[in-house]
């Protein structure tokens, strides 16, 4: 399934999958703190929960999050422009 496309181009099965993902997802706010200790990267979430990961995982996750965030912003712009009358 290609969820990198605008919402207006999703079929009903993809829309259902997005709804299921949103229903089971935990919203993540701004991290409070990110630090390195003993060769691990730690991220303290807005709710105080701390996640630990290896440096390579942190780098990969950072790249993946950046790419996904950019795709989401682009899709939102495309969806909004499709709603405007011509």
C-alpha positions in Angstrom: 0.0 0.0 0.0 1.3 3.4 -1.0 0.3 5.9 1.7 2.6 8.5 0.3 -0.1 9.7 -2.0 -2.8 12.3 -1.2 -5.9 11.2 0.7 -8.0 12.0 -2.3 -6.2 9.2 -4.3 -6.6 6.5 -1.6 -9.1 3.7 -2.3 -11.6 2.5 0.3 -9.3 -0.3 1.6 -6.4 2.1 2.1 -8.7 4.6 3.9 -9.8 1.8 6.2 -6.1 0.9 6.9 -5.3 4.5 7.7 -8.3 4.7 10.1 -7.2 1.5 11.8 -3.7 2.8 12.2 -4.9 6.1 13.6 -7.2 4.3 16.1 -4.4 2.2 17.5 -1.7 4.9 17.4 -0.4 6.8 20.4 -0.1 10.5 19.6 3.5 11.7 20.2 4.1 15.3 21.2 7.3 17.3 21.3 10.1 15.4 23.0 11.3 16.9 26.3 14.8 15.9 26.0 17.2 13.9 23.7 20.6 12.7 25.0 23.4 10.2 24.6 24.5 7.9 27.4 26.7 4.8 27.3 26.5 4.5 23.5 22.7 4.8 23.3 20.4 7.6 22.2 17.6 8.4 24.7 14.4 10.3 23.9 12.1 11.5 26.7 8.6 12.0 25.3 6.1 14.7 26.2 4.5 12.2 28.6 7.7 11.4 30.4 8.2 8.0 28.7 11.8 7.3 27.8 12.8 5.4 24.6 16.3 4.1 24.1 17.9 3.1 20.7 21.2 2.3 19.2 22.9 5.2 17.3 22.3 3.6 13.9 18.6 3.2 14.7 18.4 6.8 15.8 19.9 8.0 12.6 17.7 5.8 10.4 14.6 6.8 12.4 15.5 10.5 12.1 15.8 10.2 8.3 12.6 8.2 8.0 10.6 10.6 10.2 12.0 13.6 8.1 10.9 11.9 4.9 7.5 11.0 6.2 6.9 14.4 7.6 7.8 16.1 4.3 5.5 13.7 2.4 2.7 14.4 4.8 3.1 18.2 4.4 3.2 17.8 0.6 0.1 15.6 0.6 -1.8 18.1 2.8 -1.0 20.9 0.4 -2.1 18.8 -2.5 -5.4 17.9 -0.7 -6.1 21.5 0.1 -5.4 22.7 -3.4 -7.7 20.0 -4.8 -10.5 21.3 -2.5 -10.3 24.9 -3.9 -12.7 25.7 -6.7 -11.1 26.4 -10.0 
